[in-house]
Amino acid sequence: MADFYRTDLDNIWAFVQGPARLLIQSEDSTFPTQIGDVVTPSGGSQYDAVGDWEDLGATKTGVQISVNHAEETFDVDQIKGDIESRPVNWECSVQTALAENTLEHFQVAWEGSAIATNTGPTPDERSMGYGQADNYTRRQLAVLYKNEDDRIRAHVFRRVQLMPIESQITYNKTGEQISIPIQFKGLADTSIADVKKRFFMTFEQLAS
């Protein structure tokens, strides 16, 4: 007898659970056209970051990708209810907490200044400032996930920048380990003709 419930539970993407990997590169870098432009898919350097991509390391609280939109509705006096609706605004964001407390990660999350090395003290020291940035640093962002069949899905954002969010760290002898909350806002790349491809692209590997 045929199955009444039409599902595809044998599909490799039917169940997705597990951590993600975050990478960033400059907004001016070439945008990927495949997963292999972000990480090496095979060989001796398998999974190494490619080109200018840099890992943001371990995370806490997972990685949340959000897509939201607003719409405008239309009605007429003679009909009780909307007769049409159209989207008028789209937005997307990526949120997580960086678990590796490096200056490089504080620089990304808190719009820090350039990192300087001072060889005068013993031992050497590094320093970075924080203040009142006039604008946000824009980057490309990749969120990668590898399933149990070792196939990768990558969400690659064309342009992201920080979103307003309270990012707090607490030094304490007990409690959770320190992590750096961070939230990225996705921006539309208006140079892309297809309006449905202006925020980000998703790539996923098929069976060999």
LUMNU-283930 format. One line per 8 residues: number of its first residue (from 1); their letters; for each residue x, y negated, z of N, C-alpha, C, O. Coordinates in nm, 2 decimals. Layout:
BEGIN
NUM> A> X Y Z X Y Z X Y Z X Y Z  ...
***
This chain:
BEGIN
1> MADFYRTD> 0.08 0.12 0.00 0.00 0.00 0.00 0.09 -0.12 0.00 0.19 -0.13 0.07  0.05 -0.22 -0.08 0.13 -0.35 -0.08 0.12 -0.42 0.05 0.02 -0.41 0.12  0.22 -0.50 0.08 0.22 -0.58 0.20 0.14 -0.71 0.18 0.16 -0.78 0.08  0.04 -0.73 0.27 -0.04 -0.85 0.25 0.03 -0.98 0.28 0.01 -1.08 0.22  0.13 -0.97 0.38 0.20 -1.09 0.42 0.32 -1.10 0.32 0.42 -1.02 0.33  0.32 -1.21 0.24 0.43 -1.22 0.14 0.54 -1.30 0.20 0.54 -1.43 0.20  0.64 -1.23 0.25 0.76 -1.29 0.31 0.88 -1.24 0.23 0.87 -1.15 0.15  1.00 -1.30 0.26 1.12 -1.26 0.20 1.23 -1.24 0.30 1.33 -1.31 0.30
9> LDNIWAFV> 1.20 -1.15 0.40 1.28 -1.13 0.51 1.42 -1.06 0.48 1.51 -1.06 0.56  1.43 -1.01 0.36 1.55 -0.95 0.31 1.65 -1.06 0.25 1.76 -1.03 0.23  1.60 -1.18 0.23 1.68 -1.28 0.18 1.79 -1.32 0.28 1.76 -1.32 0.40  1.91 -1.34 0.23 2.02 -1.37 0.33 2.00 -1.50 0.40 2.07 -1.52 0.51  1.92 -1.59 0.35 1.89 -1.72 0.43 1.76 -1.71 0.50 1.72 -1.82 0.55  1.70 -1.60 0.52 1.57 -1.59 0.59 1.59 -1.63 0.73 1.50 -1.69 0.79  1.70 -1.59 0.79 1.72 -1.62 0.93 1.86 -1.69 0.94 1.96 -1.64 0.90  1.85 -1.81 0.99 1.97 -1.89 1.00 1.99 -1.93 1.15 1.91 -2.00 1.21
17> QGPARLLI> 2.10 -1.89 1.21 2.13 -1.93 1.34 2.28 -1.93 1.36 2.35 -1.83 1.32  2.34 -2.03 1.42 2.48 -2.04 1.44 2.53 -2.18 1.44 2.46 -2.27 1.40  2.65 -2.20 1.48 2.71 -2.34 1.48 2.75 -2.39 1.34 2.76 -2.31 1.24  2.77 -2.52 1.33 2.81 -2.58 1.21 2.95 -2.63 1.22 3.01 -2.64 1.33  3.00 -2.67 1.11 3.14 -2.73 1.10 3.12 -2.86 1.03 3.06 -2.87 0.92  3.18 -2.97 1.09 3.17 -3.10 1.04 3.30 -3.15 0.99 3.41 -3.13 1.05  3.30 -3.21 0.87 3.42 -3.27 0.81 3.38 -3.41 0.75 3.27 -3.43 0.71  3.48 -3.50 0.75 3.46 -3.63 0.70 3.57 -3.66 0.60 3.68 -3.61 0.61
25> QSEDSTFP> 3.54 -3.76 0.51 3.65 -3.81 0.43 3.60 -3.95 0.39 3.49 -3.99 0.42  3.69 -4.03 0.33 3.66 -4.17 0.30 3.55 -4.18 0.20 3.53 -4.09 0.12  3.47 -4.29 0.21 3.36 -4.31 0.12 3.41 -4.32 -0.03 3.34 -4.28 -0.12  3.53 -4.37 -0.04 3.59 -4.39 -0.18 3.64 -4.26 -0.24 3.68 -4.26 -0.36  3.65 -4.15 -0.17 3.70 -4.02 -0.22 3.60 -3.96 -0.32 3.48 -4.00 -0.32  3.65 -3.88 -0.41 3.56 -3.81 -0.51 3.46 -3.73 -0.44 3.49 -3.65 -0.35  3.33 -3.74 -0.48 3.22 -3.67 -0.41 3.23 -3.52 -0.47 3.24 -3.50 -0.59  3.21 -3.42 -0.38 3.22 -3.28 -0.42 3.11 -3.24 -0.52 3.00 -3.30 -0.52
33> TQIGDVVT> 3.14 -3.15 -0.61 3.04 -3.09 -0.70 3.02 -2.94 -0.67 2.94 -2.88 -0.73  3.10 -2.89 -0.57 3.08 -2.75 -0.52 3.15 -2.74 -0.39 3.22 -2.83 -0.34  3.12 -2.63 -0.32 3.17 -2.60 -0.19 3.33 -2.60 -0.19 3.39 -2.64 -0.09  3.38 -2.55 -0.30 3.53 -2.54 -0.31 3.60 -2.68 -0.31 3.72 -2.69 -0.30  3.52 -2.79 -0.32 3.58 -2.92 -0.31 3.59 -2.97 -0.17 3.65 -3.07 -0.14  3.53 -2.89 -0.08 3.53 -2.93 0.06 3.62 -2.83 0.14 3.71 -2.88 0.21  3.60 -2.70 0.13 3.69 -2.60 0.19 3.73 -2.50 0.08 3.65 -2.47 -0.01  3.84 -2.44 0.10 3.89 -2.33 0.01 3.81 -2.21 0.03 3.81 -2.15 0.14
41> PSGGSQYD> 3.73 -2.16 -0.07 3.64 -2.04 -0.04 3.71 -1.91 -0.03 3.65 -1.82 0.03  3.83 -1.89 -0.08 3.90 -1.76 -0.07 4.05 -1.78 -0.08 4.10 -1.89 -0.10  4.12 -1.67 -0.07 4.27 -1.67 -0.08 4.34 -1.69 0.05 4.28 -1.68 0.16  4.47 -1.71 0.04 4.55 -1.72 0.16 4.52 -1.84 0.25 4.54 -1.84 0.37  4.46 -1.95 0.19 4.43 -2.07 0.26 4.27 -2.08 0.28 4.22 -2.19 0.29  4.21 -1.96 0.28 4.06 -1.96 0.29 4.01 -2.04 0.41 4.06 -2.04 0.52  3.91 -2.12 0.38 3.84 -2.21 0.47 3.92 -2.33 0.51 3.87 -2.41 0.60  4.04 -2.35 0.46 4.11 -2.48 0.49 4.04 -2.59 0.42 3.98 -2.58 0.32
49> AVGDWEDL> 4.05 -2.71 0.49 3.99 -2.83 0.43 4.06 -2.87 0.30 4.19 -2.85 0.30  3.99 -2.92 0.20 4.05 -2.95 0.07 4.07 -3.10 0.07 3.99 -3.18 0.11  4.18 -3.14 0.00 4.20 -3.29 -0.02 4.20 -3.37 0.10 4.28 -3.35 0.19  4.12 -3.48 0.10 4.12 -3.57 0.21 4.02 -3.53 0.32 4.00 -3.61 0.42  3.95 -3.42 0.31 3.86 -3.38 0.41 3.93 -3.35 0.54 4.03 -3.29 0.55  3.87 -3.40 0.66 3.92 -3.38 0.79 3.82 -3.32 0.88 3.70 -3.36 0.88  3.85 -3.22 0.96 3.76 -3.16 1.05 3.73 -3.25 1.17 3.82 -3.31 1.22  3.61 -3.25 1.22 3.57 -3.32 1.35 3.57 -3.22 1.47 3.54 -3.26 1.58
57> GATKTGVQ> 3.61 -3.10 1.44 3.64 -3.00 1.55 3.51 -2.95 1.62 3.40 -2.95 1.56  3.53 -2.90 1.74 3.43 -2.84 1.82 3.32 -2.94 1.85 3.34 -3.06 1.87  3.19 -2.89 1.86 3.08 -2.98 1.90 3.00 -2.91 2.02 3.02 -2.80 2.05  2.92 -3.00 2.08 2.83 -2.95 2.18 2.69 -2.99 2.14 2.67 -3.09 2.06  2.59 -2.92 2.19 2.44 -2.95 2.16 2.40 -2.92 2.02 2.29 -2.96 1.98  2.48 -2.86 1.94 2.45 -2.83 1.80 2.46 -2.95 1.71 2.50 -3.06 1.75  2.43 -2.93 1.58 2.43 -3.04 1.49 2.29 -3.05 1.43 2.24 -2.95 1.37  2.23 -3.17 1.44 2.09 -3.18 1.40 2.09 -3.27 1.27 2.14 -3.38 1.27
65> ISVNHAEE> 2.03 -3.22 1.16 2.01 -3.30 1.04 1.87 -3.33 1.03 1.78 -3.25 1.04  1.84 -3.46 1.02 1.70 -3.51 1.02 1.67 -3.58 0.90 1.75 -3.67 0.85  1.55 -3.56 0.84 1.50 -3.63 0.72 1.36 -3.68 0.76 1.28 -3.60 0.81  1.33 -3.81 0.74 1.20 -3.87 0.78 1.16 -3.96 0.67 1.24 -4.01 0.59  1.03 -3.99 0.66 0.98 -4.09 0.56 0.86 -4.15 0.61 0.79 -4.10 0.70  0.83 -4.27 0.56 0.70 -4.34 0.58 0.63 -4.35 0.45 0.68 -4.34 0.34  0.50 -4.36 0.46 0.41 -4.36 0.34 0.31 -4.47 0.35 0.28 -4.52 0.45  0.26 -4.51 0.23 0.15 -4.60 0.22 0.03 -4.53 0.17 0.04 -4.45 0.07
73> TFDVDQIK> -0.09 -4.55 0.23 -0.21 -4.49 0.18 -0.30 -4.58 0.11 -0.30 -4.71 0.14  -0.39 -4.53 0.03 -0.49 -4.61 -0.05 -0.63 -4.55 -0.02 -0.65 -4.43 -0.01  -0.72 -4.65 -0.01 -0.86 -4.60 0.00 -0.96 -4.70 -0.07 -0.91 -4.81 -0.12  -1.08 -4.67 -0.08 -1.18 -4.76 -0.13 -1.30 -4.76 -0.04 -1.32 -4.67 0.04  -1.39 -4.86 -0.05 -1.50 -4.87 0.04 -1.60 -4.76 0.03 -1.66 -4.72 0.13  -1.61 -4.70 -0.09 -1.71 -4.60 -0.11 -1.68 -4.46 -0.07 -1.77 -4.37 -0.06  -1.55 -4.44 -0.03 -1.51 -4.30 0.01 -1.46 -4.31 0.15 -1.38 -4.39 0.18  -1.50 -4.21 0.23 -1.45 -4.21 0.37 -1.32 -4.12 0.38 -1.33 -4.00 0.39
81> GDIESRPV> -1.22 -4.19 0.37 -1.09 -4.12 0.37 -0.99 -4.17 0.27 -1.03 -4.24 0.18  -0.87 -4.14 0.28 -0.76 -4.18 0.18 -0.78 -4.11 0.05 -0.82 -3.99 0.05  -0.76 -4.18 -0.06 -0.77 -4.12 -0.19 -0.63 -4.10 -0.25 -0.62 -4.03 -0.35  -0.53 -4.16 -0.19 -0.39 -4.14 -0.24 -0.29 -4.18 -0.14 -0.32 -4.26 -0.05  -0.17 -4.13 -0.14 -0.06 -4.17 -0.06 0.07 -4.16 -0.13 0.08 -4.07 -0.21  0.16 -4.25 -0.10 0.29 -4.25 -0.17 0.40 -4.28 -0.07 0.38 -4.36 0.02  0.51 -4.22 -0.08 0.63 -4.25 0.01 0.68 -4.39 -0.02 0.69 -4.43 -0.14  0.71 -4.47 0.09 0.76 -4.60 0.07 0.90 -4.62 0.13 0.97 -4.72 0.11
89> NWECSVQT> 0.94 -4.52 0.21 1.07 -4.53 0.28 1.12 -4.39 0.32 1.04 -4.31 0.37  1.25 -4.36 0.29 1.31 -4.24 0.33 1.43 -4.27 0.41 1.50 -4.36 0.39  1.46 -4.18 0.51 1.58 -4.20 0.59 1.63 -4.06 0.63 1.55 -3.96 0.64  1.76 -4.05 0.66 1.82 -3.92 0.71 1.93 -3.96 0.81 1.99 -4.06 0.80  1.96 -3.86 0.89 2.06 -3.88 0.99 2.12 -3.74 1.03 2.06 -3.64 1.01  2.24 -3.75 1.09 2.31 -3.63 1.15 2.35 -3.67 1.29 2.41 -3.77 1.31  2.32 -3.58 1.38 2.35 -3.61 1.52 2.42 -3.49 1.59 2.38 -3.37 1.56  2.52 -3.52 1.67 2.59 -3.41 1.75 2.66 -3.47 1.86 2.65 -3.59 1.89
97> ALAENTLE> 2.75 -3.40 1.93 2.84 -3.45 2.03 2.98 -3.38 2.01 2.98 -3.26 2.00  3.08 -3.46 1.99 3.21 -3.41 1.97 3.28 -3.36 2.10 3.29 -3.44 2.19  3.32 -3.24 2.10 3.37 -3.18 2.22 3.52 -3.19 2.24 3.57 -3.17 2.35  3.59 -3.23 2.14 3.74 -3.25 2.15 3.77 -3.40 2.17 3.74 -3.48 2.08  3.82 -3.43 2.28 3.83 -3.57 2.32 3.97 -3.63 2.27 4.05 -3.66 2.35  3.98 -3.64 2.14 4.10 -3.69 2.09 4.08 -3.84 2.05 3.97 -3.88 2.04  4.19 -3.92 2.04 4.17 -4.06 2.00 4.11 -4.07 1.87 4.03 -4.16 1.84  4.14 -3.97 1.78 4.09 -3.98 1.64 3.94 -3.97 1.64 3.87 -4.03 1.56
105> HFQVAWEG> 3.88 -3.89 1.74 3.74 -3.87 1.75 3.67 -3.99 1.81 3.56 -4.03 1.77  3.74 -4.05 1.91 3.69 -4.18 1.97 3.69 -4.29 1.86 3.60 -4.37 1.86  3.79 -4.29 1.78 3.80 -4.39 1.67 3.68 -4.38 1.58 3.62 -4.48 1.54  3.63 -4.26 1.55 3.52 -4.24 1.46 3.39 -4.28 1.53 3.30 -4.35 1.48  3.37 -4.23 1.66 3.24 -4.25 1.73 3.22 -4.39 1.78 3.11 -4.43 1.80  3.33 -4.46 1.82 3.32 -4.59 1.88 3.38 -4.70 1.80 3.41 -4.81 1.85  3.40 -4.68 1.67 3.46 -4.78 1.58 3.59 -4.84 1.64 3.61 -4.96 1.65  3.68 -4.75 1.67 3.81 -4.79 1.73 3.90 -4.85 1.63 3.88 -4.83 1.51
113> SAIATNTG> 4.00 -4.92 1.68 4.10 -4.98 1.60 4.20 -4.88 1.55 4.18 -4.76 1.58  4.29 -4.92 1.47 4.40 -4.83 1.42 4.47 -4.78 1.54 4.49 -4.85 1.64  4.52 -4.65 1.54 4.59 -4.59 1.65 4.74 -4.62 1.63 4.80 -4.60 1.52  4.80 -4.67 1.73 4.94 -4.71 1.73 5.02 -4.62 1.82 4.97 -4.58 1.92  5.15 -4.60 1.79 5.24 -4.52 1.87 5.35 -4.61 1.92 5.41 -4.69 1.85  5.37 -4.61 2.05 5.47 -4.69 2.12 5.58 -4.60 2.17 5.56 -4.51 2.26  5.70 -4.61 2.12 5.82 -4.53 2.16 5.90 -4.59 2.27 6.00 -4.54 2.31  5.85 -4.70 2.32 5.92 -4.77 2.43 5.92 -4.70 2.56 6.02 -4.68 2.63
121> PTPDERSM> 5.79 -4.66 2.61 5.78 -4.59 2.73 5.84 -4.45 2.73 5.87 -4.40 2.62  5.86 -4.39 2.84 5.89 -4.25 2.85 5.79 -4.18 2.93 5.77 -4.21 3.05  5.72 -4.08 2.88 5.73 -4.04 2.73 5.66 -4.14 2.64 5.60 -4.24 2.69  5.66 -4.11 2.51 5.60 -4.20 2.41 5.45 -4.21 2.44 5.39 -4.12 2.51  5.38 -4.32 2.40 5.24 -4.34 2.42 5.17 -4.37 2.29 5.23 -4.42 2.19  5.04 -4.35 2.29 4.96 -4.39 2.18 4.85 -4.48 2.24 4.81 -4.47 2.35  4.80 -4.58 2.15 4.70 -4.67 2.20 4.60 -4.70 2.09 4.63 -4.69 1.97  4.48 -4.74 2.13 4.37 -4.78 2.04 4.28 -4.87 2.11 4.25 -4.85 2.23
129> GYGQADNY> 4.23 -4.97 2.04 4.14 -5.07 2.10 4.00 -5.05 2.06 3.97 -4.98 1.96  3.91 -5.10 2.14 3.76 -5.10 2.11 3.71 -5.24 2.13 3.76 -5.32 2.22  3.62 -5.28 2.05 3.57 -5.42 2.07 3.43 -5.44 2.00 3.34 -5.37 2.02  3.43 -5.55 1.92 3.31 -5.59 1.85 3.32 -5.59 1.70 3.34 -5.69 1.64  3.32 -5.47 1.64 3.33 -5.46 1.50 3.22 -5.53 1.43 3.11 -5.53 1.47  3.26 -5.60 1.32 3.16 -5.67 1.24 3.08 -5.59 1.14 2.98 -5.62 1.09  3.14 -5.47 1.11 3.07 -5.38 1.02 3.10 -5.23 1.06 3.19 -5.21 1.14  3.04 -5.14 0.99 3.06 -5.00 1.02 3.16 -4.94 0.91 3.16 -4.99 0.80
137> TRRQLAVL> 3.23 -4.84 0.95 3.32 -4.77 0.86 3.23 -4.67 0.79 3.16 -4.59 0.85  3.23 -4.67 0.66 3.14 -4.57 0.58 3.23 -4.45 0.53 3.34 -4.47 0.49  3.17 -4.34 0.54 3.24 -4.21 0.51 3.15 -4.12 0.43 3.03 -4.14 0.42  3.21 -4.02 0.38 3.14 -3.90 0.33 3.14 -3.80 0.45 3.24 -3.79 0.52  3.03 -3.72 0.46 3.02 -3.62 0.57 2.97 -3.49 0.52 2.88 -3.49 0.43  3.03 -3.38 0.56 2.99 -3.25 0.52 2.96 -3.17 0.64 3.03 -3.16 0.74  2.84 -3.10 0.64 2.80 -3.01 0.75 2.79 -2.87 0.69 2.71 -2.84 0.60  2.88 -2.78 0.73 2.89 -2.65 0.67 2.85 -2.54 0.77 2.86 -2.55 0.89
145> YKNEDDRI> 2.78 -2.44 0.72 2.74 -2.32 0.80 2.77 -2.19 0.72 2.76 -2.19 0.60  2.82 -2.09 0.79 2.86 -1.96 0.73 2.77 -1.86 0.80 2.77 -1.84 0.92  2.69 -1.78 0.71 2.60 -1.68 0.77 2.68 -1.55 0.79 2.80 -1.54 0.77  2.60 -1.45 0.83 2.66 -1.32 0.87 2.72 -1.25 0.75 2.80 -1.15 0.76  2.68 -1.29 0.63 2.73 -1.23 0.50 2.85 -1.31 0.45 2.89 -1.28 0.34  2.90 -1.40 0.53 3.02 -1.48 0.50 2.99 -1.57 0.38 3.08 -1.61 0.30  2.87 -1.61 0.36 2.83 -1.71 0.25 2.81 -1.84 0.32 2.75 -1.85 0.42  2.85 -1.95 0.25 2.86 -2.08 0.31 2.74 -2.16 0.25 2.72 -2.16 0.13
153> RAHVFRRV> 2.68 -2.24 0.33 2.58 -2.34 0.29 2.64 -2.48 0.33 2.69 -2.49 0.45  2.65 -2.57 0.25 2.71 -2.70 0.28 2.61 -2.82 0.24 2.56 -2.82 0.13  2.59 -2.90 0.34 2.51 -3.02 0.32 2.61 -3.14 0.32 2.68 -3.16 0.42  2.62 -3.20 0.20 2.73 -3.30 0.18 2.66 -3.44 0.16 2.59 -3.46 0.06  2.69 -3.53 0.25 2.63 -3.67 0.25 2.72 -3.76 0.18 2.84 -3.77 0.20  2.66 -3.84 0.09 2.74 -3.93 0.00 2.79 -4.05 0.08 2.91 -4.09 0.06  2.71 -4.11 0.17 2.76 -4.22 0.24 2.69 -4.22 0.38 2.57 -4.21 0.39  2.77 -4.22 0.49 2.71 -4.23 0.62 2.79 -4.33 0.70 2.90 -4.37 0.67
161> QLMPIESQ> 2.72 -4.39 0.80 2.78 -4.48 0.90 2.72 -4.46 1.03 2.62 -4.39 1.04  2.78 -4.51 1.13 2.73 -4.49 1.27 2.58 -4.55 1.28 2.55 -4.65 1.22  2.51 -4.48 1.37 2.38 -4.54 1.41 2.39 -4.59 1.55 2.47 -4.54 1.63  2.30 -4.69 1.59 2.31 -4.74 1.73 2.27 -4.62 1.82 2.15 -4.57 1.81  2.35 -4.59 1.91 2.33 -4.48 2.01 2.42 -4.50 2.13 2.54 -4.53 2.11  2.37 -4.49 2.25 2.45 -4.50 2.36 2.54 -4.37 2.37 2.49 -4.26 2.38  2.67 -4.40 2.36 2.77 -4.29 2.36 2.85 -4.30 2.49 2.93 -4.39 2.51  2.83 -4.21 2.58 2.88 -4.22 2.72 2.97 -4.09 2.75 2.93 -3.98 2.72
169> ITYNKTGE> 3.08 -4.12 2.82 3.16 -4.01 2.87 3.17 -4.02 3.02 3.17 -4.14 3.07  3.17 -3.91 3.10 3.18 -3.92 3.24 3.29 -3.83 3.29 3.30 -3.71 3.27  3.39 -3.89 3.36 3.49 -3.81 3.43 3.44 -3.77 3.57 3.42 -3.86 3.65  3.43 -3.64 3.59 3.38 -3.60 3.72 3.44 -3.46 3.75 3.47 -3.39 3.66  3.45 -3.43 3.88 3.51 -3.30 3.91 3.42 -3.18 3.89 3.46 -3.07 3.89  3.29 -3.21 3.87 3.19 -3.10 3.84 3.10 -3.14 3.72 3.11 -3.26 3.67  3.02 -3.05 3.68 2.93 -3.08 3.57 2.98 -3.04 3.43 3.08 -2.96 3.42  2.92 -3.09 3.33 2.95 -3.05 3.19 3.08 -3.11 3.15 3.13 -3.21 3.21
177> QISIPIQF> 3.15 -3.04 3.06 3.27 -3.09 3.00 3.24 -3.22 2.92 3.13 -3.24 2.88  3.34 -3.31 2.91 3.32 -3.43 2.84 3.30 -3.41 2.69 3.38 -3.34 2.63  3.20 -3.47 2.64 3.18 -3.47 2.49 3.14 -3.61 2.45 3.09 -3.69 2.53  3.15 -3.64 2.32 3.13 -3.78 2.27 3.01 -3.78 2.18 3.02 -3.73 2.07  2.89 -3.83 2.23 2.77 -3.83 2.14 2.80 -3.92 2.02 2.86 -4.02 2.03  2.75 -3.87 1.91 2.76 -3.95 1.79 2.64 -3.92 1.69 2.59 -3.81 1.69  2.60 -4.03 1.62 2.49 -4.01 1.53 2.52 -4.09 1.40 2.56 -4.21 1.41  2.51 -4.02 1.29 2.54 -4.08 1.16 2.41 -4.11 1.09 2.31 -4.03 1.09
185> KGLADTSI> 2.40 -4.23 1.02 2.29 -4.27 0.94 2.33 -4.24 0.79 2.43 -4.29 0.75  2.24 -4.17 0.72 2.27 -4.15 0.58 2.22 -4.27 0.50 2.11 -4.32 0.52  2.31 -4.31 0.40 2.27 -4.43 0.32 2.26 -4.38 0.17 2.33 -4.29 0.13  2.17 -4.44 0.10 2.14 -4.40 -0.04 2.26 -4.46 -0.13 2.30 -4.57 -0.11  2.30 -4.37 -0.22 2.40 -4.42 -0.31 2.33 -4.45 -0.44 2.28 -4.37 -0.52  2.31 -4.58 -0.46 2.22 -4.63 -0.57 2.29 -4.61 -0.71 2.23 -4.64 -0.81  2.42 -4.57 -0.71 2.48 -4.54 -0.84 2.43 -4.41 -0.90 2.46 -4.38 -1.02  2.36 -4.33 -0.82 2.31 -4.20 -0.86 2.18 -4.22 -0.93 2.08 -4.28 -0.87
193> ADVKKRFF> 2.16 -4.18 -1.06 2.04 -4.21 -1.13 1.92 -4.13 -1.07 1.81 -4.19 -1.07  1.94 -4.01 -1.03 1.83 -3.93 -0.98 1.81 -3.97 -0.84 1.89 -3.94 -0.75  1.69 -4.03 -0.81 1.67 -4.08 -0.68 1.66 -3.97 -0.57 1.67 -4.00 -0.45  1.63 -3.85 -0.61 1.62 -3.74 -0.52 1.76 -3.68 -0.48 1.77 -3.59 -0.40  1.87 -3.74 -0.54 2.00 -3.69 -0.50 2.09 -3.80 -0.44 2.21 -3.79 -0.44  2.03 -3.91 -0.40 2.11 -4.02 -0.35 2.16 -4.01 -0.21 2.26 -4.07 -0.17  2.09 -3.93 -0.12 2.13 -3.92 0.02 2.24 -3.81 0.03 2.35 -3.84 0.08  2.21 -3.69 0.00 2.30 -3.58 0.01 2.27 -3.46 -0.08 2.16 -3.46 -0.13
201> MTFEQLAS> 2.36 -3.37 -0.10 2.35 -3.25 -0.18 2.36 -3.13 -0.09 2.44 -3.13 0.01  2.29 -3.02 -0.12 2.31 -2.90 -0.05 2.36 -2.79 -0.15 2.30 -2.77 -0.25  2.47 -2.73 -0.11 2.53 -2.62 -0.19 2.52 -2.49 -0.11 2.55 -2.50 0.01  2.49 -2.38 -0.17 2.50 -2.25 -0.10 2.55 -2.14 -0.19 2.52 -2.14 -0.31  2.63 -2.06 -0.14 2.69 -1.95 -0.22 2.60 -1.84 -0.24 2.52 -1.80 -0.15  2.60 -1.78 -0.36 2.52 -1.66 -0.40 2.60 -1.54 -0.38 2.72 -1.54 -0.35  2.53 -1.42 -0.39 2.61 -1.30 -0.38 2.71 -1.29 -0.50 2.68 -1.34 -0.61  2.82 -1.22 -0.47 2.92 -1.20 -0.57 2.87 -1.12 -0.69 2.94 -1.10 -0.78
***
